[in-house]
Structure formats: C-alpha cells, structure tokens
Amino acid sequence: MSPFGPFYCIFRWNLSNFAYSEPPRPPETLLRYANAEEIGSIAQVWYEGLKDEPGSPWADYLTKWTPITATKWFLDFQKRLGARFLVAEIEKTVVGMNGILIEKRSGIGRLFTGVVVRSAERRRGIGSMLLNRGLHDIKAQGLNKAEVETRDGITASKYLYPKYGGQKHTVQS
C-alpha cells in the first residue's frame, strides 16, 4: 500500500520545455536555500502545512510523523542524499518550503516534501514561487524530469502542480 493511502498520485514535469517566467513576488518575501540549523523550523512548517490542509487529508499520514521525526528525516536526506530545502520567508520567518533531491543518475529532480505553505500565508503566490524556482533549479542542474509524490485532491494537486505543467499519474494502491 502507498505511504500516502489510497488517494496517491505522482505529478511529473518534462523540463526540456519548461519555460515559465517567475511569478510575481511580494516585496517582503525572500526565496533562498536553508542551512542545516534551520531544518527544525522547516520541519515545523511542513508538519503544520500538511495538518492544516482543508479536509485534513493528511491526518492518517501525520499520525506517523511529528515535527521531530520530520526533522530527523530531513537531516538524514540532507546528509545522505544532498537534499536541499528551498524556503520562502517573510520578516525572517519561514512560511513555506520545498524539499528538493537532485538525482543525477536517474535524471530526475524530486520534490520529496512537496510544496508546503503555512495556512495563514496561502493564496499569496508563495507556493507558485517555490514550485517555479524549484523546477528552474532542477533544470539548471541538467535534469530534464521532475516529479512529486502526493495525495490526489489536495490544494497543490488540484491547482498548483497542474498550473506549472505537472502531468498527473494516479497510482493504484
């Protein structure tokens, strides 16, 4: 069975023709890559963002996760696989994140955490900025494919990923 339950899907991008321009950025929003000391706050944003998704589709998944276990997972991915965490911050507070793995051998960039934004900051274009920049950075590393494993029906699956050319593939569990 899928780790995401019965409503599991993958969005894939062909980056060879990905040419979206950067979405407008509110002046107070900064995009940057996080350092290791920030992983705990990033894990907290990830956890809260999933928990606050309308309809709580992640409730069953999050019974296995806490911000502490997510921090350990993120640190492990950073150490073993070179994961990077693209963050959006407003007034020195992280409000959104996107965990990225560059897999040169497979030629795929993985958005292994998905794009997650705190509920109070949603609908301001922060998710669009994180996804667009992540896809551009994956392409800049010489990869022509990107993907994210996620739940079908969540906000990002319904609106964000398709907006930037993600092609949905439903996975049978």
ZAFIVO-19790 format. One line per 2 residues: number of its first residue (from 1); for each residue x, z, y of N, C-alpha, C, CB. Coordinates in Angstrom, 3 decimals. Each point is the difference from the previous one (the first is absolute). Last residue first. Glycine has a CB too. Example, Ala and Ser with C-alpha at 12.3 -4.5 7.8 and 13.67 -1.06 7.14 Angstrom:
BEGIN
2> 12.850,7.080,-2.250,0.820,0.060,1.190,-0.770,0.730,1.090,1.184,-2.145,-0.628 | -0.894,2.075,-5.092,-0.890,0.000,1.190,0.900,0.000,1.200,-1.892,1.246,-1.173 $
! end
This chain:
BEGIN
173> -3.169,-5.317,1.641,0.641,1.223,-0.523,-0.393,0.231,-1.431,0.021,0.992,2.274 | 0.614,-5.501,1.135,-0.902,0.687,-0.927,0.710,1.231,-0.551,-1.161,-2.178,-0.608 $
171> 1.860,-0.400,5.425,0.643,0.360,-1.254,-1.019,0.737,-0.859,2.295,0.135,1.102 | -2.258,-3.857,3.309,-0.596,1.173,-0.626,0.649,0.213,-1.360,-2.191,-0.371,1.221 $
169> 3.895,-2.009,3.451,-0.050,-0.206,-1.440,-0.533,1.285,-0.612,1.945,-1.666,0.025 | -1.478,-0.877,5.246,-0.391,1.104,-0.896,-0.067,-0.472,-1.450,-1.297,1.059,1.876 $
167> 4.247,-2.563,2.653,-0.923,-0.527,-0.991,-0.291,1.076,-1.039,0.864,-2.348,0.369 | 0.884,2.264,5.091,0.117,0.559,-1.345,-1.072,-0.570,-0.916,0.973,2.097,0.958 $
165> -0.195,-2.922,3.976,0.235,-0.980,-1.061,0.192,0.535,-1.390,0.962,-1.310,1.722 | -2.102,3.759,2.473,1.366,-0.514,0.052,0.355,-0.853,-1.217,0.620,2.001,1.333 $
163> -4.930,-0.044,-0.953,0.235,-0.498,1.367,1.386,-0.626,0.136,-1.543,1.768,0.882 | 0.168,0.554,-4.915,-0.444,-1.400,0.107,0.277,-0.612,1.386,-1.772,0.524,-1.691 $
161> 2.900,4.089,1.081,0.819,-0.871,-0.832,-0.474,-1.456,0.037,0.471,1.960,-1.467 | -3.047,1.346,3.962,1.379,-0.172,0.444,0.775,-1.006,-0.843,-0.065,2.330,0.818 $
159> -4.704,-1.157,-1.829,0.257,-0.608,1.303,1.467,-0.339,0.277,-1.955,1.250,0.782 | 0.094,0.704,-4.984,-1.104,-0.800,0.539,0.403,-0.779,1.237,-1.580,1.667,-0.910 $
157> 4.624,1.329,-1.205,-0.327,-1.081,-0.932,-1.091,-0.912,0.540,0.659,1.486,-1.875 | 0.576,2.411,4.326,1.108,-0.967,0.013,-0.304,-1.182,-0.913,1.621,1.860,0.478 $
155> -4.797,1.710,-0.440,0.072,-0.705,1.283,1.090,-1.061,0.013,-0.850,2.049,1.113 | -1.040,-0.926,-5.904,0.443,0.852,1.102,0.146,-0.854,1.258,1.201,1.568,-1.606 $
153> -2.438,-3.483,-2.681,-1.074,0.579,0.800,0.438,0.948,1.091,-1.359,-0.244,-1.968 | 4.372,-0.512,-2.409,-0.932,-0.970,0.538,-1.058,0.746,0.820,0.403,-1.587,-1.960 $
151> 4.689,3.351,1.117,-1.391,0.113,-0.450,-0.824,-1.080,0.669,0.240,2.486,-0.356 | 5.155,-3.111,-0.635,-0.898,0.861,0.757,-1.360,0.108,-0.676,1.198,-0.630,2.098 $
149> 4.243,-1.645,-1.729,-0.987,0.425,-0.987,-0.887,1.026,0.682,1.563,-0.437,-1.982 | 1.588,-3.749,4.043,-0.385,1.398,0.064,-1.058,0.241,-1.078,0.522,0.141,2.505 $
147> 3.637,-4.102,-0.983,-1.251,0.443,-0.609,-0.202,1.493,0.213,0.185,-1.820,-1.710 | 2.922,-3.216,2.894,-0.232,1.426,0.245,-1.303,0.377,-0.686,1.253,-0.049,2.227 $
145> 2.787,-4.275,-1.869,-1.227,0.591,-0.519,-0.060,1.474,0.381,-0.028,-1.645,-1.917 | 3.753,-1.297,2.865,-1.136,-0.853,0.327,-1.330,0.548,-0.501,1.548,-1.913,-0.066 $
143> 3.729,3.773,1.785,-1.015,-0.014,-1.049,-1.184,-0.839,0.449,0.732,2.276,-0.801 | 3.335,-1.065,3.392,0.134,-1.165,-0.868,-1.002,-0.058,-1.136,2.361,0.024,0.573 $
141> -1.922,3.116,3.253,0.933,0.353,-1.067,0.170,-1.133,-1.016,-0.645,2.393,0.308 | -2.507,-2.658,3.272,1.342,-0.040,0.583,1.079,0.379,-1.016,-1.006,0.555,2.218 $
139> -3.594,-0.168,-3.405,0.399,-1.412,0.092,1.423,-0.131,0.545,-2.406,-0.651,0.353 | 0.558,4.924,-0.379,0.211,-0.443,-1.382,0.472,-1.458,-0.004,-1.782,1.615,-0.835 $
137> 0.511,0.159,4.954,1.272,0.571,-0.433,0.326,-0.386,-1.442,-0.356,1.906,1.582 | -3.836,-3.202,0.240,1.093,-0.718,0.674,1.364,0.516,-0.471,-1.486,-0.366,2.009 $
135> -2.304,2.649,-3.542,0.082,-1.325,-0.612,1.113,-0.835,0.626,-2.450,0.107,-0.494 | 1.584,4.129,2.401,0.513,0.135,-1.365,0.158,-1.344,-0.685,-1.075,2.227,-0.134 $
133> -0.963,-2.083,4.394,1.441,0.247,0.086,0.622,0.133,-1.386,-0.345,1.131,2.205 | -4.347,-1.597,-1.991,0.651,-1.204,0.511,1.523,0.180,0.034,-2.054,-0.520,1.375 $
131> -0.591,4.270,-2.551,-0.019,-1.032,-1.026,0.769,-1.237,0.463,-2.215,0.865,-0.820 | 1.719,2.684,3.909,0.816,0.415,-1.139,0.065,-1.081,-1.075,-0.615,2.369,0.480 $
129> -2.222,-3.058,3.285,1.414,-0.005,0.404,0.907,0.343,-1.183,-0.672,0.657,2.337 | -3.976,-0.370,-2.993,0.423,-1.397,0.161,1.471,-0.090,0.378,-2.326,-0.611,0.683 $
127> 0.380,4.881,-0.850,0.148,-0.560,-1.346,0.459,-1.450,0.052,-1.777,1.551,-0.821 | 0.735,0.511,4.907,1.223,0.561,-0.560,0.245,-0.531,-1.413,-0.317,2.064,1.401 $
125> -3.489,-2.857,1.811,0.977,-1.036,-0.301,1.281,0.508,-0.637,-0.946,-1.234,1.874 | -3.180,3.644,-0.725,0.774,-0.230,1.218,1.086,-1.043,-0.227,-0.463,2.350,0.717 $
123> -2.690,-0.114,-3.926,-0.727,-0.963,0.841,0.678,-0.195,1.359,-2.126,0.662,-1.152 | 3.474,3.875,-1.268,-0.462,-1.275,-0.551,-0.753,-0.809,1.046,-0.138,1.046,-2.267 $
121> 2.102,3.556,2.477,0.692,-1.108,0.669,-0.456,-1.373,-0.500,1.952,1.509,0.303 | -3.514,2.785,-2.038,-0.204,0.085,1.456,0.611,-1.183,0.743,-0.015,2.478,-0.207 $
119> 0.636,-1.942,-4.584,-1.365,-0.400,0.357,-0.238,0.018,1.505,-0.764,0.892,-2.185 | 5.616,-1.943,0.080,-0.852,1.189,0.184,-1.367,-0.425,0.526,2.033,1.444,0.452 $
117> 0.725,-4.895,-3.376,-0.058,0.461,1.389,-0.905,1.228,0.053,0.381,-2.361,0.907 | 2.483,-1.209,-4.592,-0.853,1.176,0.179,0.112,0.475,1.445,0.283,0.666,-2.437 $
115> 0.971,-4.892,-1.348,0.014,0.336,1.429,-1.004,1.123,0.196,0.659,-2.377,0.715 | 2.015,1.728,-5.419,-1.064,-0.608,0.784,0.190,0.369,1.460,-1.583,0.079,-1.967 $
113> 4.656,0.996,-1.527,-0.916,1.056,0.433,-1.272,-0.584,0.595,1.953,1.496,0.423 | 1.573,-4.333,-2.050,-0.336,0.908,-1.087,-0.895,1.157,0.415,2.140,-0.619,-1.010 $
111> -0.795,-4.374,2.162,-0.508,1.000,0.934,-0.530,1.128,-0.883,-0.601,-1.719,1.865 | 4.399,-2.219,-3.032,-1.178,0.800,-0.373,-0.323,1.007,1.097,0.559,-0.273,-2.443 $
109> 2.105,-4.743,1.515,-0.015,1.192,0.832,-1.273,0.761,-0.310,1.368,-1.115,1.828 | 1.563,-2.611,-4.910,-1.262,0.515,0.542,0.261,1.224,0.869,-1.245,-0.873,-2.009 $
107> 4.300,-1.754,-0.955,-0.376,-0.816,1.150,-1.284,0.453,0.673,1.141,-1.874,-1.094 | 1.651,3.621,-2.759,-1.307,-0.616,-0.275,-0.440,-0.922,1.134,-0.619,2.005,-1.360 $
105> 4.781,0.222,1.832,0.011,-0.599,-1.334,-1.315,-0.721,-0.309,1.578,1.795,-0.746 | -1.034,0.747,4.794,0.699,-1.288,0.030,-0.058,-0.698,-1.360,1.520,0.898,1.785 $
103> -4.536,2.795,0.688,0.474,-0.243,-1.359,0.618,-1.391,-0.066,-1.776,1.533,-0.968 | 0.184,2.483,4.642,0.519,-1.363,-0.055,0.596,-0.189,-1.385,0.470,-0.083,2.519 $
101> -4.340,3.561,-0.288,1.084,-0.188,-0.960,0.394,-1.465,0.013,-0.812,1.921,-1.448 | -2.110,1.787,4.850,0.407,-1.348,-0.396,1.169,0.053,-0.975,-0.793,-0.886,2.206 $
99> -3.573,3.868,0.418,1.200,0.094,-0.830,0.335,-1.355,-0.581,-0.522,2.385,-0.544 | -2.250,-0.542,4.983,-0.013,-1.064,-0.985,1.311,0.103,-0.773,-1.489,-1.523,1.444 $
97> -1.876,4.488,2.543,1.199,-0.301,-0.779,-0.249,-1.118,-0.989,0.731,2.357,0.257 | -2.616,0.952,4.463,-0.229,-1.002,-1.034,1.291,-0.331,-0.703,-1.908,-0.932,1.294 $
95> 1.625,4.204,2.159,-1.443,-0.179,-0.172,-0.346,-1.036,-1.059,-0.280,0.639,2.369 | 4.439,2.914,-0.193,-0.286,-1.096,-0.921,-1.498,-0.058,-0.245,2.271,0.231,-1.094 $
93> 0.206,1.637,5.585,-0.745,0.434,-1.174,-0.303,-1.215,-0.863,-1.005,1.952,1.267 | 3.078,-1.947,3.225,0.903,0.636,-0.971,-0.707,0.592,-1.214,1.487,0.488,1.894 $
91> -3.868,-3.152,1.417,0.490,1.253,0.587,0.774,0.840,-1.015,-1.942,-0.029,1.573 | 0.144,-3.600,-4.126,-0.541,0.142,1.351,0.433,1.372,0.489,-2.013,-1.539,-0.455 $
89> 3.461,-2.218,-3.775,-0.068,1.328,0.613,-0.553,-0.123,1.412,1.948,0.802,-1.395 | -1.251,-3.403,-3.761,-0.510,-0.158,1.360,-0.078,1.409,0.570,-1.340,-2.152,-0.532 $
87> 4.552,0.039,-3.679,-0.974,0.928,0.564,-0.438,-0.456,1.386,1.020,1.872,-1.319 | 1.564,-3.368,-3.690,-0.312,-0.464,1.338,-1.089,0.923,0.547,0.632,-2.435,-0.545 $
85> 3.052,3.000,-3.485,-1.310,0.407,0.489,-0.144,-0.427,1.447,-0.058,1.955,-1.592 | 3.019,-3.288,-3.281,0.027,0.257,1.440,-1.425,0.302,0.445,2.025,-1.521,0.351 $
83> 1.150,1.446,-5.279,-1.262,-0.114,0.740,0.219,0.326,1.471,-1.293,0.609,-2.072 | 4.420,-0.879,-1.959,0.236,-0.467,1.369,-1.269,-0.189,0.815,2.018,-1.099,-0.851 $
81> -1.280,2.840,-3.810,-0.382,-1.395,0.161,0.203,-0.543,1.411,-1.626,0.378,-1.795 | 2.752,4.241,0.248,0.244,-0.868,-1.151,-0.193,-1.485,0.291,-0.707,1.882,-1.410 $
79> -0.039,1.483,4.899,1.324,0.190,-0.591,0.292,-1.030,-1.090,-0.173,2.434,0.515 | -4.117,-2.367,1.555,1.009,-0.314,1.013,1.397,0.057,-0.623,-1.499,0.924,1.824 $
77> -2.140,0.378,-4.437,-0.023,-1.449,0.203,1.054,-0.414,1.020,-2.448,-0.047,-0.561 | 1.885,4.640,-0.122,0.534,-0.614,-1.204,0.059,-1.525,0.150,-0.912,1.913,-1.369 $
75> -1.148,0.553,4.778,1.446,0.223,0.012,0.672,-0.644,-1.211,-0.366,2.143,1.244 | -4.365,-2.260,-1.036,0.591,-0.842,1.042,1.520,0.142,0.036,-2.108,0.214,1.332 $
73> -0.269,2.615,-4.250,-0.112,-1.388,-0.446,0.676,-0.928,1.006,-2.161,0.531,-1.196 | 1.764,3.995,2.361,0.978,-0.166,-1.078,0.021,-1.445,-0.498,-0.337,2.402,-0.666 $
71> -2.942,-1.303,3.834,1.332,0.063,0.615,1.077,-0.220,-1.058,-0.863,1.582,1.771 | -3.549,-1.165,-3.249,0.217,-1.303,0.634,1.379,-0.046,0.655,-2.480,-0.243,0.392 $
69> 1.045,4.315,-2.181,0.359,-0.927,-1.077,0.230,-1.405,0.559,-1.334,1.377,-1.643 | -0.059,1.844,4.759,1.306,0.379,-0.552,0.415,-0.950,-1.121,-0.450,2.399,0.599 $
67> -3.856,-2.818,1.470,1.077,-0.460,0.881,1.389,0.342,-0.542,-1.558,0.264,1.923 | -1.915,-0.853,-5.652,-0.052,0.851,1.188,1.036,-0.574,0.954,-0.755,2.114,-1.292 $
65> -2.046,-3.849,-3.566,0.994,-0.063,1.070,-0.249,1.049,1.066,0.256,-2.425,-0.437 | -3.096,1.429,-3.404,1.334,0.035,-0.608,1.106,0.098,1.049,-0.891,-1.338,-1.908 $
63> -3.677,0.911,3.094,0.055,1.254,-0.753,1.362,0.164,-0.663,-2.479,-0.117,-0.398 | 1.165,-3.848,2.834,0.710,1.051,0.734,-0.043,1.358,-0.689,-0.534,-1.227,2.067 $
61> -1.814,-2.606,-3.816,1.432,-0.284,0.004,0.783,1.154,0.633,-0.501,-2.465,0.121 | -4.248,2.534,-0.006,0.486,0.228,-1.362,1.509,-0.185,-0.088,-2.208,-0.760,-0.892 $
59> 0.134,-0.137,5.099,-0.129,1.411,-0.374,0.547,0.277,-1.398,-2.004,0.150,1.472 | 1.605,-4.366,1.333,1.261,0.487,-0.539,-0.109,1.417,-0.550,1.173,-1.467,1.615 $
57> -4.739,-0.958,0.650,0.294,-0.698,-1.251,1.279,0.485,-0.668,-1.179,-1.960,0.922 | -2.012,3.502,3.108,0.982,0.698,-0.844,0.314,-0.729,-1.306,-0.817,2.112,0.987 $
55> -1.993,-3.253,3.098,-0.534,0.004,-1.355,0.916,0.668,-1.010,-1.188,-2.065,0.577 | 3.585,0.483,3.775,-1.456,0.120,-0.135,-0.465,-0.125,-1.449,-0.222,-0.933,2.295 $
53> 5.075,2.878,-1.121,-0.602,-1.331,-0.141,-1.513,0.160,-0.187,2.148,-0.945,-1.023 | 1.267,4.515,1.399,-1.023,-0.235,1.016,-0.624,-1.388,-0.062,1.209,1.599,1.414 $
51> 2.354,-0.173,-4.360,-1.082,0.990,-0.152,-1.161,-0.306,0.951,1.697,1.736,-0.688 | 2.303,-4.275,1.002,-0.755,-0.344,-1.206,-1.206,0.921,-0.151,2.107,-0.833,-1.099 $
49> 0.766,1.763,4.662,-0.625,-1.300,0.200,-0.812,-0.439,-1.204,1.860,-0.596,1.512 | 0.725,4.564,-1.739,-1.177,0.174,0.858,-0.731,-1.319,0.210,1.139,1.909,1.142 $
47> 2.927,-2.045,-3.597,-1.002,0.798,-0.702,-1.292,0.123,0.821,1.853,1.273,-1.134 | 1.867,-3.421,3.153,-0.492,-0.776,-1.143,-1.146,0.736,-0.695,2.291,-1.012,-0.308 $
45> -0.012,3.295,3.708,-0.834,-1.069,0.570,-0.616,-0.833,-1.120,1.448,-0.072,2.071 | 1.652,3.298,-3.393,-1.207,0.658,0.509,-0.966,-1.036,0.591,1.336,2.098,0.478 $
43> 2.919,-3.521,-1.829,-0.829,0.284,-1.171,-1.310,0.670,0.416,2.074,0.223,-1.412 | 1.138,-0.901,4.730,-0.565,-1.292,-0.410,-0.926,0.194,-1.199,2.054,-1.206,0.854 $
41> 0.396,4.864,0.695,-1.100,-0.302,0.932,-0.654,-1.334,-0.340,1.167,1.310,1.793 | 2.581,-0.037,-4.402,-1.096,0.964,-0.161,-1.170,-0.295,0.924,1.672,1.702,-0.668 $
39> 2.383,-4.256,1.043,-0.806,-0.363,-1.167,-1.171,0.969,-0.204,2.048,-0.997,-1.052 | 1.718,0.877,4.436,-1.406,-0.166,0.370,-0.925,-0.239,-1.187,0.792,-0.898,2.145 $
37> 4.089,1.282,-2.291,-0.538,1.292,0.447,-1.495,-0.075,0.338,2.271,0.566,0.882 | 0.315,-4.497,-2.107,-0.302,0.871,-1.137,-0.627,1.327,0.416,1.886,-1.061,-1.202 $
35> -2.640,-3.085,4.493,1.194,0.519,-0.666,-0.441,1.019,-1.062,1.433,-0.366,2.099 | -4.197,-4.171,-0.030,0.198,1.450,-0.015,1.332,0.361,-0.649,-2.484,0.330,-0.093 $
33> 0.924,-4.898,2.946,0.214,0.511,-1.349,0.380,1.474,0.084,0.721,-2.291,-0.825 | -4.013,-0.262,4.442,1.403,0.182,-0.355,0.079,0.438,-1.457,0.612,0.603,2.393 $
31> -4.134,-1.758,2.201,0.223,-0.295,-1.417,1.491,0.144,-0.274,-2.004,-1.585,-0.107 | -1.601,3.589,4.098,1.332,-0.444,-0.382,0.019,-0.262,-1.495,1.056,1.306,1.889 $
29> -4.831,-0.643,2.484,0.264,-0.063,-1.433,1.373,-0.600,-0.276,-2.456,-0.215,-0.431 | 0.142,0.694,4.790,0.487,1.306,-0.464,0.392,0.000,-1.481,-1.456,1.056,1.720 $
27> -0.448,-4.974,0.585,1.307,0.373,0.552,0.564,1.312,-0.523,-0.662,-1.230,1.996 | -2.488,-2.008,-4.952,-0.239,0.914,1.117,1.340,0.521,0.510,-2.267,0.660,-0.938 $
25> 1.891,-5.382,-1.417,0.422,1.376,-0.253,-0.349,0.855,1.206,1.870,-0.781,-1.512 | -3.435,-4.259,-1.026,0.241,0.795,1.215,0.328,1.444,-0.367,-1.559,-1.490,1.306 $
23> 2.826,-2.020,-5.028,-1.225,0.390,0.702,0.332,0.801,1.252,-1.251,0.019,-2.178 | 4.457,-3.872,-0.019,-0.195,1.445,0.041,-1.276,0.332,0.759,2.486,0.364,-0.109 $
21> -2.261,-5.053,-2.421,0.714,0.648,1.102,-0.341,1.490,0.005,-0.023,-2.149,1.368 | 0.168,-1.142,-5.758,-0.870,0.669,0.960,0.837,0.620,1.108,-1.698,0.456,-1.802 $
19> 2.769,-3.303,-2.341,0.493,-0.200,1.373,-0.928,0.634,1.031,1.082,-2.128,-0.734 | 0.133,0.918,-4.871,-0.505,1.105,0.821,0.587,-0.117,1.399,-0.236,1.500,-2.032 $
17> 1.008,-4.238,-2.101,-0.751,-0.554,1.123,-0.622,1.082,0.887,-0.462,-1.999,-1.403 | 3.199,3.110,-2.284,0.672,-1.233,0.407,-0.739,-0.664,1.156,0.846,-0.305,-2.341 $
15> -2.207,4.334,-0.115,0.640,0.131,1.304,0.717,-1.266,0.451,0.255,2.400,-0.481 | -4.491,-0.767,-2.664,1.040,-1.012,-0.095,0.644,-0.032,1.380,-1.218,-1.397,-1.820 $
13> -1.646,5.595,-0.541,0.279,-0.909,1.116,1.079,-0.982,-0.411,-0.648,1.764,1.678 | -3.296,1.866,-4.089,1.284,-0.698,-0.002,0.088,-0.939,1.192,0.108,0.158,-2.504 $
11> -2.956,4.462,0.291,0.021,-1.045,1.015,1.397,-0.592,-0.005,-1.787,1.145,1.428 | -1.320,1.674,-5.244,1.299,-0.298,0.592,-0.213,-1.073,1.056,1.253,0.612,-2.141 $
9> -4.525,3.464,-0.476,0.302,-1.389,0.328,1.390,-0.103,0.602,-2.439,-0.470,0.365 | -1.608,4.015,-2.947,1.384,-0.284,0.297,0.167,-1.480,0.341,0.727,1.873,-1.522 $
7> -4.346,1.672,0.065,-0.160,-0.924,1.112,1.362,-0.397,0.571,-2.239,1.022,0.523 | 1.544,2.214,-4.180,-0.607,-1.270,-0.390,-0.106,-1.023,1.131,-1.251,1.280,-1.681 $
5> 5.182,2.445,1.923,-1.352,0.041,-0.529,-0.565,-1.387,-0.223,-0.330,2.160,1.149 | 4.863,-0.936,0.279,-0.950,0.028,1.106,-1.450,0.010,-0.482,1.680,-1.200,1.389 $
3> 2.181,0.866,-4.269,0.146,1.277,0.711,-0.997,0.132,1.138,2.412,0.012,-0.596 | -3.556,-2.932,-3.868,0.737,-0.097,1.259,0.139,1.376,0.654,-0.842,-2.354,0.308 $
1> 0.377,1.728,-5.672,-0.842,0.000,1.184,0.886,0.000,1.246,-1.844,1.224,-1.247 $
! end
